[in-house]
């Protein structure tokens, strides 16, 4: 991690300890190792893993507030959920949902090599999520580069109506996605500028009735 990375983290209001840094370095090494066979991230970002992926994911933590259970859907290479889980330690339980078995195997190896208690669920979101929600109260649901807002809201609705919070990364398409949402005043939306990408925002979603 460079000085500029530390500065970016400082803007978020926290610093990483030695154990957290060690886990992220293990993650970085495994990501580069598996990249050749799985194409986990864009090739152009391999030299910017800390900023484009780690710090990008970590910016959700100040927005999340207090939580005990966090679910990340369509986790892919682990952003943002796996990163949050590695730095959160025993402060909460992270659940990752990924349908691609090879990517899920990668997530499992990172979790194992970092001695983390992250829960990985292999299967399609629409199959896995209802079962998890029926037995666990999730305060946070997150996703990055997964689906349009309408689809994300359909996935997240059972969590949001129980008082949970949605944290979704969005790019230039956000305005049109919000405009094209069906008329539904069940949810409120707040957007926060990304600290890592001037063209990206984070959408915070709440149920207005929770």
Secondary structure, DSSP 8 states (H G I E B T S, - for coil): --HHHHHHHHHHT----HHHHHHHHHHHHHHHHHHHHH--S-GGGGGGHIIIIIIHHHTTHHHH-S-SEEEEES-TTTTTHHHHHHHHGGGSEEEEEES-HHHHHHHHHHHHHTT---EEEES-HHHHHHHHHHH---SEEEEES-S-HHHHHHHHHHHHTTT-EEEEEE-TTHHHHHHTS-S-TTEEEEEEE-SS-TT-EEEEEEETT-
